[in-house]
Amino acid sequence: MRGLPFRECFQGFRTLRLHPLRSLLTILGIFIGVASVIWLMAFGEGISHAVQKQIEGLGADNIIVRSIKPRDDGSRSSNQFVAHYGLTRADLERLEDTISTIKLAMPVRELRREIRFSERRLDGRLVGCTPQYAEVTRLGVERGRFLSDADMLEKSNVCVLAAETARTLFPYQDPIGRSVGVDQMYYVVVGVAKERAPSAAIGGSLDSQDFSKDVYIPITTLWSRLGDLIVTFRQGAREAEYVELNQITLQVTDIAHVMSTADVVKTTLAPYHKNPDYGVTVPLELLEQAKTTRLMLLILMIVIAGISLTVGGIGIMNITLATVTERTREIGIRRALGAKRRDIARQFLIETTSMATTGGLTGIAGGLLCRPAVIGLRHLLEKIIPETVEKLPPIVREIEPQIVLWSIPLAFGISVSVGIAFGLYPAIRASALDPIEALRHS
């Protein structure tokens, strides 16, 4: 079909203005469909981006081996109150000595403790680690320094505070050089870490972690001062755990060896752990799974939005069929004055395409408002119901929709196609009307 005459295009838009409410409701269906395509894909991309960012933060060339407390099957007698489980220093040495593709094996020990300075208190996490911890976990230092090799060798009583820990204990003071208390021991603050967002649960053996209330000390200091047996008293009951290491982070020499090294790690540790008291998490494997999930999520979003656009297209067809019935006499007059069937069909096709195009353009505008609308709504909810927002998972609180650029032409193309496809039948039906019968219509 050659270029459409401007007069017929103008006539199509003028006809739509004769029934503004009807046209507006029809356009609204297309608007919702197009905006839905952009919004749904933006949300899917935002969630996927957040998950992949967390996984990438673990390091694609890392393997994380984490201690897991076995479930109590009731076999332990009442006087055996010590839970003995998890990774050991022997496991650490065994992995370092037997697997050639490992270039770094980093031990981590974590304890829940009350941290204090003067009259201020904070329930946080005491983390025994090595100087490599900051680099491997991508933990930045805002002030001072991180732990050093000398601190490890001398078992120094020094520590590095997480950002929120420093703000809570030292709201008006510089924490560098001051001492914080943990149990009956004191540690001199040598550094303050940068802000770090909490991580959601990733993999079967890696729980969600909040790094904002941490205190980092040399792991050699933790071993010498606190040991491996930790006894706690709760509501008159005594509980104890004997754990040497909570985590071993392994850095592989080449990313190509990550998966094979993970298999060797499992094989190496299996004979020494009869109970399932550890888990192996491979960020690279999770990253690949996340990318596959992202693709599946995008396809699902497109299907859902496509259904919405189809419903809008059915609305266009319904309205156009009603219009054909109402304008039967007009069609007869035009045919009597010399209009051909293709002219009648083209007129109604222009009208349906005009509605679809208008709905598509306004839908794109609405779709581009996704990110500012979500951020604005989140800020509003944080002011109105801050307690409820605080209880939401981190990935929900911090999600920012990411507009997928190719979703814009895709959504607009689908909307125009829907207008043409669902307007074709009414247009053909209008052009097929017998002129004489149409003139008799009252």
C-alpha positions as CSV (number, residue, x, y, z in Angstrom):
1,M,0.0,0.0,0.0
2,R,1.4,3.4,-1.1
3,G,1.6,6.5,1.1
4,L,-1.6,7.2,3.0
5,P,-3.2,10.6,2.0
6,F,-2.9,13.2,4.7
7,R,-6.6,14.0,4.3
8,E,-7.6,10.4,5.3
9,C,-5.2,10.5,8.3
10,F,-6.8,13.7,9.4
11,Q,-10.2,12.3,8.9
12,G,-9.3,9.3,11.0
13,F,-8.2,11.4,13.9
14,R,-11.2,13.7,13.5
15,T,-13.5,10.7,13.7
16,L,-11.9,9.6,17.0
17,R,-12.7,13.0,18.5
18,L,-16.4,12.5,17.9
19,H,-16.4,9.9,20.7
20,P,-13.7,11.1,23.0
21,L,-14.6,8.9,26.0
22,R,-14.8,5.8,23.9
23,S,-11.5,6.5,22.2
24,L,-9.8,7.4,25.5
25,L,-10.8,4.1,27.0
26,T,-9.6,2.2,24.0
27,I,-6.3,4.0,24.0
28,L,-6.1,3.4,27.7
29,G,-6.0,-0.4,27.1
30,I,-3.0,0.0,24.8
31,F,-1.3,2.5,27.2
32,I,-1.5,0.0,30.0
33,G,-0.2,-2.8,27.8
34,V,2.8,-0.8,26.6
35,A,3.6,0.6,30.0
36,S,3.3,-2.9,31.5
37,V,5.9,-4.3,29.0
38,I,8.4,-1.5,30.0
39,W,7.6,-1.7,33.8
40,L,7.7,-5.5,34.1
41,M,10.9,-5.8,32.2
42,A,12.4,-2.9,34.2
43,F,11.5,-4.7,37.5
44,G,12.8,-8.0,36.2
45,E,16.1,-6.4,35.1
46,G,16.4,-4.5,38.4
47,I,16.0,-7.7,40.5
48,S,18.3,-9.6,38.2
49,H,20.9,-6.8,38.4
50,A,20.8,-6.7,42.2
51,V,21.2,-10.5,42.5
52,Q,24.1,-10.6,40.0
53,K,25.8,-7.7,41.8
54,Q,25.6,-9.6,45.1
55,I,27.0,-12.8,43.5
56,E,29.8,-10.9,41.7
57,G,30.6,-9.3,45.1
58,L,31.5,-12.8,46.3
59,G,34.0,-13.1,43.5
60,A,33.7,-15.2,40.3
61,D,37.0,-16.9,41.0
62,N,36.1,-17.8,44.6
63,I,34.8,-20.9,46.2
64,I,33.1,-20.4,49.6
65,V,33.0,-23.3,52.0
66,R,30.7,-22.6,55.0
67,S,30.1,-24.4,58.3
68,I,26.4,-25.5,58.7
69,K,25.1,-26.6,62.1
70,P,23.4,-30.0,61.7
71,R,19.9,-30.4,62.9
72,D,19.5,-31.9,66.4
73,D,18.0,-35.4,65.8
74,G,17.6,-36.0,69.6
75,S,20.5,-38.5,69.8
76,R,22.6,-36.3,72.0
77,S,22.0,-36.8,75.7
78,S,21.1,-33.9,78.0
79,N,24.6,-33.7,79.6
80,Q,26.2,-33.4,76.1
81,F,25.4,-29.8,75.7
82,V,28.4,-29.1,73.4
83,A,27.6,-28.9,69.6
84,H,30.7,-29.9,67.8
85,Y,30.5,-29.3,64.1
86,G,31.9,-27.4,61.1
87,L,35.2,-26.7,59.3
88,T,38.5,-27.1,61.1
89,R,42.0,-25.7,60.8
90,A,43.1,-29.2,59.6
91,D,40.6,-28.8,56.7
92,L,42.2,-25.4,55.9
93,E,45.7,-26.9,55.8
94,R,44.5,-29.9,53.8
95,L,42.9,-27.8,51.1
96,E,46.0,-25.6,50.8
97,D,48.4,-28.5,50.6
98,T,46.5,-30.9,48.3
99,I,44.8,-28.7,45.7
100,S,47.3,-27.0,43.3
101,T,44.7,-24.7,41.7
102,I,44.1,-22.8,45.0
103,K,46.2,-19.6,45.3
104,L,44.6,-18.4,48.5
105,A,42.7,-20.0,51.4
106,M,41.2,-17.5,53.8
107,P,39.8,-18.6,57.1
108,V,36.9,-16.7,58.9
109,R,35.5,-17.1,62.4
110,E,32.3,-15.2,63.4
111,L,30.7,-14.7,66.9
112,R,27.7,-12.8,67.9
113,R,28.8,-10.4,70.7
114,E,27.9,-7.2,72.5
115,I,30.3,-4.4,71.5
116,R,30.6,-1.4,73.8
117,F,32.3,1.9,74.3
118,S,31.7,3.9,77.4
119,E,27.9,3.8,78.0
120,R,27.0,2.8,74.4
121,R,26.2,-0.8,73.4
122,L,25.7,-2.6,70.2
123,D,24.7,-6.2,69.4
124,G,27.0,-7.0,66.5
125,R,29.3,-9.6,65.0
126,L,32.9,-10.2,65.9
127,V,34.7,-11.4,62.8
128,G,38.1,-13.0,63.0
129,C,39.8,-12.8,59.6
130,T,43.1,-12.2,57.8
131,P,44.4,-9.1,56.0
132,Q,43.2,-10.6,52.6
133,Y,39.6,-10.4,53.8
134,A,39.1,-6.8,52.7
135,E,40.3,-7.5,49.1
136,V,38.5,-10.9,48.7
137,T,35.2,-9.5,50.0
138,R,35.6,-6.1,48.3
139,L,35.4,-4.3,51.7
140,G,36.7,-0.8,51.4
141,V,38.3,1.2,54.2
142,E,37.0,4.7,54.8
143,R,39.5,5.8,57.5
144,G,42.7,4.4,59.0
145,R,43.8,0.9,57.7
146,F,42.7,-2.7,57.6
147,L,44.4,-5.5,59.5
148,S,48.0,-6.3,58.6
149,D,50.3,-9.3,58.5
150,A,52.1,-7.9,61.5
151,D,48.8,-7.9,63.4
152,M,48.4,-11.6,62.6
153,L,51.9,-12.6,63.7
154,E,51.8,-10.6,66.9
155,K,48.1,-11.5,67.7
156,S,47.5,-7.8,68.2
157,N,44.5,-6.5,70.1
158,V,43.4,-4.2,67.2
159,C,40.2,-4.0,65.3
160,V,38.4,-2.4,62.3
161,L,34.9,-1.2,62.7
162,A,32.0,-1.5,60.2
163,A,30.5,1.9,59.3
164,E,27.3,1.5,61.4
165,T,29.3,0.2,64.3
166,A,31.5,3.3,64.2
167,R,28.5,5.6,64.0
168,T,26.7,3.9,66.9
169,L,29.6,3.8,69.3
170,F,31.3,7.0,68.2
171,P,28.6,9.4,67.1
172,Y,30.7,12.6,67.9
173,Q,34.2,11.2,68.1
174,D,36.9,9.9,65.9
175,P,37.1,6.2,66.7
176,I,40.7,5.8,65.5
177,G,43.0,5.1,68.4
178,R,40.2,4.4,70.9
179,S,39.3,1.0,72.4
180,V,36.1,-1.0,72.2
181,G,35.2,-3.7,74.6
182,V,34.0,-7.2,73.7
183,D,33.4,-9.5,76.6
184,Q,36.2,-8.7,79.1
185,M,38.7,-7.8,76.4
186,Y,39.5,-4.5,74.6
187,Y,40.6,-3.8,71.0
188,V,42.2,-0.7,69.7
189,V,40.4,0.7,66.6
190,V,42.8,1.1,63.7
191,G,40.3,1.6,60.9
192,V,36.7,2.2,59.8
193,A,35.2,0.3,56.8
194,K,33.0,1.8,54.2
195,E,29.3,1.3,54.0
196,R,28.3,-2.2,52.7
197,A,24.8,-3.3,51.8
198,P,23.4,-6.5,53.4
199,S,23.4,-9.5,51.2
200,A,20.4,-11.8,50.7
201,A,20.6,-15.5,51.1
202,I,22.6,-16.9,48.1
203,G,22.9,-20.6,47.5
204,G,21.9,-23.4,49.8
205,S,24.7,-22.8,52.3
206,L,25.1,-19.0,52.3
207,D,22.6,-17.3,54.6
208,S,21.8,-13.6,54.3
209,Q,24.4,-11.4,56.1
210,D,24.4,-7.9,57.5
211,F,27.9,-6.5,57.5
212,S,26.9,-3.1,59.0
213,K,27.5,-4.2,62.6
214,D,30.8,-6.0,62.3
215,V,34.1,-5.7,64.2
216,Y,37.1,-7.2,62.4
217,I,40.0,-8.6,64.4
218,P,43.0,-10.8,63.5
219,I,41.8,-14.4,63.5
220,T,44.9,-15.4,65.4
221,T,43.9,-13.0,68.1
222,L,40.4,-14.5,68.3
223,W,41.8,-18.0,68.5
224,S,44.2,-17.1,71.3
225,R,41.8,-15.0,73.4
226,L,38.4,-16.8,72.9
227,G,39.3,-20.2,71.6
228,D,37.0,-22.6,69.8
229,L,34.6,-23.5,72.6
230,I,31.9,-20.8,73.1
231,V,29.5,-21.2,76.1
232,T,26.4,-19.1,76.4
233,F,23.6,-19.0,79.1
234,R,20.1,-18.3,77.9
235,Q,17.0,-18.4,80.2
236,G,18.8,-20.6,82.8
237,A,20.0,-23.1,80.1
238,R,23.6,-23.6,79.1
239,E,24.5,-24.0,75.5
240,A,27.9,-24.5,73.9
241,E,29.4,-24.8,70.5
242,Y,32.8,-26.0,69.4
243,V,33.6,-24.5,66.0
244,E,37.0,-23.8,64.7
245,L,36.1,-22.0,61.4
246,N,32.8,-20.7,60.1
247,Q,34.0,-20.2,56.6
248,I,36.9,-20.8,54.3
249,T,37.1,-18.7,51.1
250,L,39.2,-20.2,48.4
251,Q,40.5,-18.1,45.6
252,V,41.4,-20.1,42.4
253,T,44.3,-19.4,40.1
254,D,42.2,-19.3,37.0
255,I,38.4,-18.8,36.6
256,A,38.4,-21.7,34.1
257,H,39.4,-24.0,37.0
258,V,36.6,-22.9,39.4
259,M,34.1,-25.7,38.8
260,S,36.6,-28.5,38.7
261,T,38.3,-27.2,41.9
262,A,34.9,-27.1,43.6
263,D,34.4,-30.8,42.9
264,V,37.9,-31.6,44.2
265,V,37.1,-29.5,47.4
266,K,34.0,-31.6,48.0
267,T,35.9,-34.9,47.5
268,T,38.7,-33.8,49.8
269,L,36.5,-32.8,52.7
270,A,33.9,-35.6,52.4
271,P,35.9,-38.3,54.3
272,Y,36.5,-36.0,57.3
273,H,32.8,-34.9,57.7
274,K,30.4,-37.8,58.1
275,N,27.6,-35.4,59.0
276,P,26.6,-32.7,56.5
277,D,28.1,-29.9,58.6
278,Y,29.4,-27.8,55.7
279,G,28.3,-26.5,52.3
280,V,30.1,-25.4,49.2
281,T,28.9,-22.3,47.3
282,V,30.4,-21.4,43.9
283,P,29.6,-17.8,42.9
284,L,30.4,-18.5,39.3
285,E,27.8,-21.3,39.1
286,L,25.3,-19.1,40.8
287,L,26.1,-16.3,38.4
288,E,25.4,-18.5,35.4
289,Q,22.1,-19.6,37.0
290,A,21.2,-16.0,37.7
291,K,21.7,-15.1,34.0
292,T,19.6,-18.1,32.9
293,T,16.9,-17.0,35.5
294,R,17.1,-13.5,34.1
295,L,16.4,-14.7,30.6
296,M,13.4,-16.8,31.8
297,L,12.1,-13.9,33.8
298,L,12.3,-11.5,30.8
299,I,10.4,-14.0,28.6
300,L,7.7,-14.4,31.3
301,M,7.4,-10.6,31.6
302,I,7.0,-10.3,27.8
303,V,4.4,-13.0,27.7
304,I,2.4,-11.3,30.6
305,A,2.6,-7.9,28.9
306,G,1.8,-9.4,25.6
307,I,-1.5,-10.7,27.0
308,S,-2.2,-7.3,28.3
309,L,-1.7,-5.8,24.8
310,T,-3.9,-8.5,23.3
311,V,-6.7,-7.5,25.6
312,G,-6.2,-3.9,24.5
313,G,-6.3,-5.1,20.9
314,I,-9.6,-6.9,21.5
315,G,-10.9,-3.6,22.9
316,I,-9.9,-1.9,19.7
317,M,-11.7,-4.5,17.6
318,N,-14.8,-4.4,19.7
319,I,-15.0,-0.6,19.5
320,T,-14.3,-0.6,15.8
321,L,-17.0,-3.2,15.1
322,A,-19.5,-1.1,17.0
323,T,-18.4,2.0,15.1
324,V,-18.9,0.1,11.8
325,T,-22.5,-0.6,12.8
326,E,-23.2,3.0,13.8
327,R,-21.7,4.4,10.6
328,T,-23.2,2.0,8.1
329,R,-25.2,4.8,6.5
330,E,-22.1,6.9,6.2
331,I,-20.3,4.1,4.5
332,G,-23.1,3.7,2.1
333,I,-23.0,7.4,1.2
334,R,-19.3,7.3,0.7
335,R,-19.6,4.3,-1.6
336,A,-22.4,6.1,-3.5
337,L,-20.1,9.1,-4.0
338,G,-17.4,6.9,-5.6
339,A,-15.3,5.6,-2.6
340,K,-13.9,2.2,-3.3
341,R,-13.7,-0.7,-0.9
342,R,-10.0,-0.1,-0.2
343,D,-10.8,3.5,0.7
344,I,-13.3,2.4,3.3
345,A,-11.0,-0.3,4.6
346,R,-8.1,2.2,4.8
347,Q,-10.2,4.7,6.7
348,F,-11.1,2.3,9.5
349,L,-7.5,0.9,9.5
350,I,-6.2,4.4,10.0
351,E,-8.5,4.9,12.9
352,T,-7.5,1.7,14.7
353,T,-3.8,2.3,14.0
354,S,-4.2,5.9,15.2
355,M,-5.6,4.7,18.5
356,A,-2.8,2.1,18.9
357,T,-0.1,4.6,18.0
358,T,-1.4,7.1,20.5
359,G,-1.7,4.4,23.2
360,G,1.8,3.2,22.4
361,L,3.4,6.7,22.6
362,T,1.7,7.5,25.9
363,G,2.5,4.1,27.2
364,I,6.2,4.7,26.5
365,A,6.0,8.0,28.4
366,G,4.4,6.1,31.3
367,G,6.9,3.3,31.1
368,L,9.9,5.7,31.4
369,L,8.4,7.0,34.7
370,C,9.0,3.6,36.3
371,R,12.3,4.3,38.0
372,P,11.4,7.8,39.5
373,A,8.0,6.6,40.5
374,V,9.3,3.6,42.4
375,I,12.1,5.6,44.1
376,G,9.6,8.3,45.0
377,L,7.1,5.8,46.4
378,R,9.9,4.1,48.5
379,H,11.0,7.4,50.0
380,L,7.3,8.2,50.8
381,L,6.8,4.9,52.5
382,E,10.0,5.3,54.5
383,K,8.6,8.5,55.9
384,I,5.1,7.1,56.6
385,I,5.8,3.6,57.7
386,P,9.5,3.3,58.4
387,E,9.2,0.2,60.7
388,T,7.4,-1.8,58.1
389,V,9.8,-0.8,55.3
390,E,12.8,-1.8,57.6
391,K,11.4,-5.3,58.0
392,L,11.3,-5.9,54.2
393,P,14.1,-8.0,52.7
394,P,17.1,-5.9,51.5
395,I,16.6,-6.7,47.9
396,V,13.0,-5.3,48.1
397,R,14.1,-2.2,50.0
398,E,16.9,-1.3,47.6
399,I,15.6,-2.5,44.3
400,E,15.8,0.1,41.5
401,P,14.1,-0.8,38.2
402,Q,16.5,-0.8,35.2
403,I,14.8,0.3,31.9
404,V,15.6,-2.2,29.2
405,L,16.1,0.0,26.2
406,W,15.1,-2.5,23.6
407,S,11.8,-3.0,25.4
408,I,10.7,0.5,24.2
409,P,10.7,-0.2,20.5
410,L,9.5,-3.7,21.2
411,A,6.4,-2.5,23.2
412,F,5.7,0.2,20.6
413,G,6.0,-2.2,17.7
414,I,3.7,-4.7,19.3
415,S,1.1,-1.9,20.0
416,V,1.1,-0.8,16.4
417,S,0.9,-4.4,15.2
418,V,-2.0,-5.1,17.6
419,G,-3.8,-2.0,16.2
420,I,-3.3,-3.2,12.6
421,A,-4.1,-6.9,13.3
422,F,-7.2,-6.2,15.4
423,G,-8.4,-3.4,13.1
424,L,-8.1,-5.4,9.9
425,Y,-11.2,-7.5,10.4
426,P,-13.5,-4.6,11.2
427,A,-12.0,-2.6,8.2
428,I,-12.6,-5.5,5.8
429,R,-16.1,-6.0,7.2
430,A,-16.9,-2.3,6.7
431,S,-15.5,-2.3,3.1
432,A,-17.6,-5.4,2.3
433,L,-20.9,-3.7,3.1
434,D,-23.3,-3.5,0.1
435,P,-23.8,0.2,-0.7
436,I,-27.5,-0.1,-1.4
437,E,-28.2,-2.0,1.9
438,A,-25.9,0.5,3.7
439,L,-28.0,3.5,2.4
440,R,-31.2,1.8,3.7
441,H,-29.7,1.6,7.2
442,S,-31.3,4.1,9.5
